[in-house]
Amino acid sequence: SGSAQQKVLGKRVRLMDSSVVCEPGATGSTWRLHYAIELSSLCCEEAHVTEISEGESLRHFAVKAGEIVMADRGLASRRGIRHVVSQGGEVLVRMNLRHVPLEDESGRPVALLSLLRSLIWGETGSWPAWVRDEQGVMPVRVCAVKKSQAQTRQTQYKMRKK
């Protein structure tokens, strides 16, 4: 909102997420809070409370043409990505292959592991892919960085612990 906003590549950036909120007490209710934060100011621009049965989705948010939306893999879904793109926005999400399967130019599943294995430690890679939904096919770009063995072990440790 306004000229004080910092822009990335000339675009406004918003971070979106959701969290479960539990009221205290034995009969307390559980809700889901969906919120959007403008990156340069760290100000909350949107907040929506829903029943817990409503899953995480980018569809809860208003999107402005030309803005970049960033979210974690919990918000990565074909419907959510389509919502942002149809409003003229761009999406940057962590991978969630179960909810966002990737296809190559022929419509076959992307051989992601072989692409990732082609990287050496510290190297980044970027590959075109496509996401199919009931409205058609959306072009996307897969970006990755190869972790060191120590970083990989640390990530695996955290995943097992969780």
N, C-alpha and C positions, 0 to 999 in steps of 0.2 A: 504494500500500500504506500505509494509515494516514492519520491526521489531518493530517500535514504536507503532503499534496498540495494544490496550488492547483487550483482548478476553474474551467472556463470555462462560463458559463451553468449552473453547478451540475453540470457533467459532467467526468469525467476525460478528458484528452487524451493520445493516444499518437501518436508519429511512427514511420512504418514505411518501410523502404527495403531495398535489397539492393545488393551490390557483388560484383564479380568479384575473386577472390583467386588469384594465381598463385604457386606455389612456385618458388623460385629454381632455376636450373640448366637444362641442356638437356632433361632428362627430367622436369622439374617438372610437377606436375598443376595443373589449373585447377579451381577450385571457385566456388560462389556462396554468399555469406554473406547471410542474411536476418536483419534485426534490428529490434527495436522498442524505442523509447526513450520513457519517461514524460516529458512535457514539463516539468512543474514542477521535477522533480529532475534531469532530464537523465541519469537512470540507465537503463542497458540492462536491460530486463525479459525479453527473449526474444532468443535467437540460434540460428539453425539453419543448418547447413552442408549443401549438397546438391551433386550433380554439376552441372556447368555446363549440361547438357542440360535441367535443370529451370529453367523460366523464372521471372521475377519474378511473384509472386502474393500477394495478401492472404490467400489460403487457407492459407498456411504458418503463420499466427498464430492464437492463441487470442484470442477477442474476448469482452469482458464486456458484458452488457446495460447500456445507458445511456452507454457511453463513446464518444468521438469519435476516429476514426482519420483521420490526415492522411498523405497519400502523394503522391509525384510521379507524372507521367504514365506512367512505366514500370510502375507497379503498378495503373494504371487499366484494369480489364477488367470486363466484365459479370459473370463468375463470381466475381471477387474482391469486387465490390460486393455481390453477392447473399450471399456468405459472411458479410460483416460485418452486413448488414441482417438476415439470418436468425438471427443470434446476438443481435439486439437493439441493435446498435451503429449509429452514424451515420458516414458517410464524407465526407471532403473531399479531392478529388483534382484535380490539374491536368487539363485537357482532353486527351483522346486520342480524337478522333472516329473513328479507324479501328477501335479496339477497343471503344468505347462510343458507338455511333451514337445520336443523340437523335431522338425523335419528338415531334410535337405531339399535342394531344388526339385528333386523328383518325387517328393512326398514320402520318402522313406525315413525311418528314424535316424537321427544324426548319430554317427559313431563317435560320441563325445569322449569316451575313454581313450581311444586311439589318438584323438586330437590333443588331449591333455598330456598324454604320455610323450608326445613329440616335443614338449617344452623341457628346457633345462632349468635348474634351480634359479629363481629370481627373474626368469624370463616371463614376459607377458605374451598372450596370444589373443587373437580376435578373429572370429569366423562368422560368416553369414549363416542364418538359419531362418526357419519359418515356423509360425505357430498357427494352427488351424482351429477354428471354432465354427459355430453354426452359421456365422456370417461370412465366412471365407478364410483367407490366409493373410496373416500379417507378417511382414518382414521384420526380423529382429537381428541383433548382433550379440554373439556370445563372447564375453571377455573373461579371461582367466589369468592368474599368475601362479607359477609353480612354487610351492612352499619348499623350504629346506626339510631334511629329515627330522630335525629337532622340532620345527614348527608343526609338521605333520603329526609327530608323536604327541605334542601338547594338545592339538585339536582332538586327536583320538582319545586322549585321557579325559578331556572335558566332556566329550560325548558319552563315554562309558560312565562317568561319574553322574551325569545328568540322567 
